[in-house]
Amino acid sequence: MASETRADFDAIVVGSGISGGWAAKELTERGLKVLLLERGREVVHRRDYVTENKTSWELPYRGQVPEAIVERDYFVQKQCYAFTDYTKHFFVNDRENPYATPDGKPFPWIRGYQLGGRSLLWQLQSYRLSGLDCEAYMLD
């Protein structure tokens, strides 16, 4: 891989989340040579789900994250509905990974640096859309 250059690829996809992963799949199935870049670690099912099948009393704070830790390390990530002690190991530490926004234009950037991106933060819920979901705007 080290000897390959950008010219050796038909497309470069940044991020392996739902959008990036799907884009890479579709492009490669159409015969393109794709470079998929991911900054995060590989997540191995079962091994890396360290809180899977644990009950709240098995966690030190019953599934909650202490406010001092939240305010110090997860002051942006805490805005995500799925941020708990069960999932915080999939969220970025905001203190270690800061970013800036223009004055008066805040942006809560919820981040997870792992293979699969933020899809691992959905708490196993992704509902199928029906025709009604895609056409509901016409009824308003």
C-alpha positions as CSV (number, residue, x, y, z in Angstrom):
1,M,0.0,0.0,0.0
2,A,2.9,2.4,0.8
3,S,3.9,2.4,-2.9
4,E,0.4,3.3,-4.2
5,T,-0.5,6.9,-4.8
6,R,-3.8,8.7,-5.1
7,A,-3.7,8.2,-8.8
8,D,-4.0,4.4,-8.2
9,F,-7.6,4.8,-7.0
10,D,-10.7,5.8,-8.8
11,A,-12.3,7.1,-5.6
12,I,-11.3,7.9,-2.0
13,V,-13.9,7.6,0.7
14,V,-13.3,9.2,4.1
15,G,-15.0,7.5,7.0
16,S,-16.4,4.0,7.3
17,G,-19.7,4.9,8.9
18,I,-23.1,4.2,7.2
19,S,-22.6,6.7,4.4
20,G,-18.9,6.0,3.8
21,G,-19.3,2.3,4.1
22,W,-22.3,2.3,1.7
23,A,-20.5,4.5,-0.8
24,A,-17.4,2.3,-0.8
25,K,-19.6,-0.8,-1.3
26,E,-21.5,0.7,-4.2
27,L,-18.4,2.0,-5.9
28,T,-16.5,-1.2,-5.6
29,E,-19.4,-3.2,-6.8
30,R,-19.4,-1.0,-9.9
31,G,-15.8,-1.9,-10.6
32,L,-14.0,1.1,-9.2
33,K,-10.8,0.8,-7.2
34,V,-11.6,2.5,-3.8
35,L,-9.5,3.6,-1.0
36,L,-11.5,3.7,2.3
37,L,-9.9,5.8,5.0
38,E,-10.8,5.4,8.7
39,R,-9.1,7.1,11.5
40,G,-10.6,4.9,14.2
41,R,-9.9,1.4,15.5
42,E,-11.4,-1.8,14.3
43,V,-14.2,-2.9,16.6
44,V,-14.4,-6.7,17.1
45,H,-17.9,-7.8,18.0
46,R,-18.3,-9.3,21.4
47,R,-14.7,-8.5,22.5
48,D,-15.0,-4.7,22.2
49,Y,-18.6,-4.5,23.5
50,V,-17.2,-4.3,27.0
51,T,-20.6,-3.4,28.6
52,E,-22.8,-5.8,26.5
53,N,-25.1,-7.8,28.6
54,K,-24.2,-6.0,31.8
55,T,-26.9,-4.8,34.1
56,S,-26.8,-1.3,35.6
57,W,-25.7,-2.6,39.0
58,E,-22.6,-4.2,37.4
59,L,-21.4,-0.7,36.4
60,P,-19.8,1.6,39.0
61,Y,-22.3,4.4,38.5
62,R,-25.4,2.3,37.5
63,G,-25.0,3.3,33.8
64,Q,-24.6,7.0,34.4
65,V,-21.5,9.0,33.8
66,P,-20.4,11.1,36.8
67,E,-21.0,14.8,36.0
68,A,-17.4,15.8,36.7
69,I,-16.2,13.4,34.0
70,V,-18.9,14.5,31.6
71,E,-18.0,18.2,32.0
72,R,-14.3,17.6,31.8
73,D,-14.1,15.0,29.0
74,Y,-17.5,14.8,27.2
75,F,-19.0,18.3,27.2
76,V,-20.1,18.0,23.6
77,Q,-20.7,14.2,23.3
78,K,-23.1,14.3,26.3
79,Q,-25.6,15.9,23.9
80,C,-26.2,12.6,22.2
81,Y,-29.1,10.6,23.5
82,A,-27.0,7.5,23.5
83,F,-24.2,8.8,25.7
84,T,-24.1,6.7,28.9
85,D,-21.6,4.7,30.8
86,Y,-22.6,1.7,28.6
87,T,-21.5,3.5,25.5
88,K,-18.9,6.2,26.4
89,H,-16.0,4.1,25.2
90,F,-17.3,4.6,21.7
91,F,-17.5,8.4,22.0
92,V,-14.6,10.8,21.4
93,N,-13.1,12.5,24.5
94,D,-13.7,16.2,23.7
95,R,-10.8,17.4,25.9
96,E,-8.4,15.3,23.9
97,N,-10.0,16.0,20.5
98,P,-11.1,19.7,20.5
99,Y,-12.5,21.6,17.6
100,A,-13.6,25.2,17.1
101,T,-16.7,26.8,15.5
102,P,-17.2,30.4,14.4
103,D,-18.7,32.8,17.0
104,G,-22.4,32.5,17.2
105,K,-22.5,29.3,15.2
106,P,-22.1,26.4,17.6
107,F,-22.1,22.9,16.2
108,P,-22.3,19.8,18.5
109,W,-20.1,17.4,16.6
110,I,-20.9,13.9,17.9
111,R,-18.0,11.7,17.1
112,G,-17.0,8.1,17.3
113,Y,-13.6,7.1,16.0
114,Q,-14.0,3.4,15.1
115,L,-14.7,1.3,12.1
116,G,-18.4,1.8,11.5
117,G,-18.4,5.4,12.7
118,R,-21.4,6.6,14.7
119,S,-23.5,3.7,13.7
120,L,-22.2,2.0,16.8
121,L,-23.8,4.8,18.8
122,W,-27.4,4.1,17.7
123,Q,-28.0,1.6,20.5
124,L,-29.0,-1.2,18.0
125,Q,-31.9,0.8,16.6
126,S,-32.3,1.6,12.9
127,Y,-35.8,1.4,11.7
128,R,-36.8,0.7,8.1
129,L,-38.5,3.5,6.3
130,S,-41.8,2.9,4.6
131,G,-43.4,4.6,1.6
132,L,-45.4,6.8,4.1
133,D,-42.1,8.1,5.6
134,C,-40.9,9.1,2.2
135,E,-44.1,10.8,1.1
136,A,-45.3,12.3,4.4
137,Y,-44.1,15.8,3.6
138,M,-46.7,15.9,0.8
139,L,-49.5,15.5,3.3
140,D,-48.3,18.5,5.5
